[in-house]
């Protein structure tokens, strides 16, 4: 029995098989792992050096091979970001106010495996913006579930406060400027997130008012 054949864009027929699929998966894995390796060695959070050529050289594959699996730089960076989140054991799905400190702690713990010593502006990168967006939306959902009776302004302010506490920059400020070690900085952030959670449990919303609509 011959394996199924599929037509390519050139009209030629190529054969698909479990072995080909396995080889393709292994090649993609090498590329993503190479991207992760490069990011861990970067001296800053600026990913401009995460190029197709750098990834190809690190993975030991041809430049065209990287393009074949990731036709755009955004797709490559998104795949690397997903890998970093998996390595850290981080998922924004189902985050609650009770679980937020633990998830933030996993994010902070993963930072110790990176060479970067300080945060650097450069969040305009669509991959970072998408990751930040997922976190903000997860916190909005968590606050909505915990305090549905609050006004939209109160819920938004609470989610914003949690986002500031959770942000990598807050952790790095505690470590870099206040000389706290990893465990101390993580405990401080978890404590502050817990205080916000306790305020929600006590039905004590932040003293904010709804924004006035422009006339």
C-alpha positions in Angstrom: 0.0 0.0 0.0 1.5 3.3 -1.0 1.3 6.4 1.2 -1.1 9.2 0.2 0.2 11.8 -2.2 -0.5 15.5 -2.0 -0.1 18.1 -4.7 2.3 21.0 -4.2 2.0 24.5 -5.6 4.2 23.6 -8.5 1.9 20.7 -9.5 4.3 18.0 -8.3 3.1 15.4 -6.0 4.9 14.8 -2.7 4.2 11.9 -0.4 3.1 12.3 3.2 3.9 9.7 5.8 4.3 9.4 9.6 8.0 9.6 9.2 7.8 12.9 7.3 5.4 14.3 9.9 7.8 13.3 12.7 10.8 14.9 10.9 8.8 18.1 10.3 7.8 18.2 14.0 11.4 17.7 15.1 12.7 20.4 12.8 10.1 22.8 14.0 11.0 21.9 17.6 14.7 22.6 16.9 13.8 26.1 15.5 11.6 27.1 18.4 14.2 25.7 20.9 16.9 27.7 19.2 14.7 30.9 19.5 14.3 30.2 23.2 18.0 29.7 23.6 18.8 33.0 22.0 16.2 34.9 24.0 17.6 33.5 27.3 21.1 34.8 26.3 19.9 38.3 25.3 21.2 41.1 27.6 17.8 42.9 27.3 14.2 42.2 26.5 14.7 43.8 23.1 14.1 41.0 20.6 15.5 42.8 17.5 18.3 40.2 17.4 15.9 37.3 17.2 16.3 37.2 13.5 15.6 34.4 11.0 19.4 34.1 10.3 20.3 33.9 14.0 17.7 31.3 14.7 18.7 29.2 11.6 22.4 29.3 12.7 21.6 28.3 16.3 19.2 25.5 15.2 21.7 24.2 12.6 19.2 24.5 9.7 19.0 26.5 6.5 17.5 30.0 6.4 14.8 28.8 4.0 13.9 26.0 6.4 13.0 28.6 9.1 11.0 30.6 6.6 9.1 27.4 5.6 7.9 26.8 9.1 7.5 30.5 10.1 6.7 32.7 7.0 6.8 35.9 9.1 8.9 37.2 12.0 5.7 37.7 14.0 4.8 34.0 13.8 8.4 33.0 14.8 8.4 35.3 17.8 4.9 34.2 18.9 6.0 30.6 18.8 9.1 31.5 20.9 6.9 33.4 23.4 4.6 30.5 23.7 7.6 28.2 24.4 8.8 30.6 27.1 5.4 30.6 28.8 5.3 26.8 28.6 8.8 26.6 30.1 7.7 28.8 33.0 4.5 26.8 33.5 2.5 29.9 32.9 -1.0 30.0 31.4 -3.5 32.8 31.6 -6.5 30.6 31.1 -8.7 30.4 34.2 -6.6 32.8 36.3 -8.5 33.8 39.5 -7.6 36.3 42.2 -6.7 33.4 44.4 -4.3 31.8 41.8 -2.8 35.1 40.5 0.0 35.2 43.1 1.2 31.7 42.2 1.1 32.4 38.5 3.0 35.6 39.0 5.6 33.7 41.1 6.1 31.3 38.2 6.7 34.2 35.9 9.3 35.8 38.2 11.0 32.4 38.9 11.5 31.9 35.2 13.4 35.3 35.0 16.4 33.8 36.7 17.1 31.7 33.6 17.6 34.8 31.5 20.8 36.8 31.0 18.8 40.1 31.0 19.5 42.1 34.1 17.1 44.9 33.7 13.9 45.8 31.8 14.3 47.7 28.6 11.7 49.7 26.7 10.7 48.0 23.5 7.2 46.8 24.3 6.1 48.0 21.0 6.9 44.5 19.7 3.6 42.9 18.7 4.5 39.7 20.5 5.0 41.5 23.8 1.8 43.5 23.2 -0.1 40.3 22.6 1.3 38.6 25.8 0.5 41.7 27.8 -3.0 41.8 26.4 -3.7 38.2 27.4 -2.6 38.9 30.9 -4.7 42.0 31.2 -7.8 40.2 29.8 -7.2 37.3 32.3 -7.1 39.8 35.2 -10.3 41.6 33.9 -12.1 38.3 33.8 -10.8 37.3 37.3 -12.0 40.6 38.8 -15.4 40.4 37.0 -16.0 36.9 38.4 -15.0 37.9 41.9 -16.8 41.3 42.1 -19.6 41.5 39.5 -21.4 44.0 41.6 -18.7 46.7 41.2 -18.8 49.4 38.6 -16.9 49.0 35.4 -14.5 51.8 36.6 -13.9 50.0 39.9 -13.3 46.6 38.2 -11.0 48.2 35.6 -8.9 50.0 38.2 -8.6 46.8 40.3 -7.4 44.8 37.2 -5.0 47.6 36.4 -3.5 47.5 39.9 -3.1 43.8 39.7 -1.4 44.1 36.3 1.1 46.7 37.7 2.0 44.4 40.6 2.3 41.4 38.3 4.5 43.2 35.7 8.0 42.0 35.3 9.2 45.6 35.7 7.8 45.7 39.2 9.7 42.6 40.2 12.9 43.9 38.6 12.6 47.2 40.5 12.3 45.3 43.8 15.4 43.3 42.9 17.5 45.9 41.1 16.7 49.0 43.1 15.7 47.7 46.5 18.2 44.8 46.5 15.6 42.2 47.5 16.5 38.6 46.5 14.2 36.6 44.3 12.2 35.0 47.1 11.7 38.3 48.9 10.6 40.1 45.8 8.2 37.3 44.9 6.7 37.3 48.5 6.2 41.1 48.4 4.3 40.9 45.1 2.3 38.0 46.3 1.5 39.8 49.5 0.3 42.9 47.6 -1.8 40.9 45.2 -3.3 39.2 48.3 -4.2 42.5 49.8 -6.1 43.4 46.6 -7.8 40.0 46.7 -8.8 40.6 50.3 -10.3 44.0 49.4 -12.4 42.3 46.8 -13.5 39.7 49.4 -14.5 42.5 51.8 -16.4 44.2 49.0 -14.1 47.3 49.4 -13.6 48.6 45.8 -11.0 51.3 44.9 -12.3 54.8 45.4 -12.5 55.6 41.7 -15.3 57.2 39.7 -16.4 56.6 36.2 -14.7 58.6 33.6 -16.6 61.6 32.3 -17.5 61.4 28.7 -16.1 64.2 26.6 -18.6 66.8 25.6 
